[in-house]
Amino acid sequence: MAFGVEMDWGLHAYSEMVGPRGANFANLFSHSSGLGLEEDDLAVPVGTKRVYSNYGIDYAVAKIVGENPPAAWLEDRVFSPLGMTSSALLGRPAAGVSGSTEDMEKLAIAWLRSDALATPTRDRMIRPYLPELAGIVPGFGRFTPCPWGIGPEVRGEKSHWMGDWPATSFGHFGMSGSLMLLNVDEGIGVVATTTEDFGPWAVELWPAWTSAARW
């Protein structure tokens, strides 16, 4: 969402080439840059596979903020405008946000109503980028194709944590065991936090739980 604000303000574009190895911002945020999970992991050519990359997210944010702190950037672009008063970036941009369930609700509503973004920008970010790419959703296995937006994962035809939600549904989950799942067409969403880190319990529970929550 913070990157979407950058696009709305004309400061950056998803097609802007920022590297490394010929990647643009859309490649980095859609995990199609070819970079591995971390900086020293094996890389593949840009735009050939969907490889989940924390390093790619961190790299993209560094290109945007320059010498400025990423925490201040997120506060200015997302947390403060949406009234997310308990949220802050305490670690790396790819995995370091801490906040309350209530703040996750505010973020979910903002995605659904396009509160913080121009609607065409929101719609572009939740539409698959390079939709034909195969890839792996961490914890849930390989999918062909493995659609992903410019930031959020898009369900497509994947059978995994998003349960029986429509193909246009989108969201994300974290190693903390938190998740957000949304569908603009139906105007619905779920968010969840837990005291249990992501693990086999989530792989087993989430598909049935998200399906039940939709109905």
WOGIKA-V482167 format. One record per helix or strand. SS is the DSSP state (H for helix, E for strand). FROM is the first residue (numbers start at 1). TO is the last residue. If there is no record, write none. Layout:
BEGIN
ss;from;to
SS;FROM;TO
SS;FROM;TO
END
This chain:
BEGIN
ss;from;to
H;2;8
E;17;17
E;24;24
H;25;29
E;50;50
H;54;65
H;70;82
E;88;89
E;97;98
H;101;113
H;119;125
E;135;137
E;141;143
E;148;148
E;153;154
E;170;173
E;179;183
E;188;192
H;200;214
END
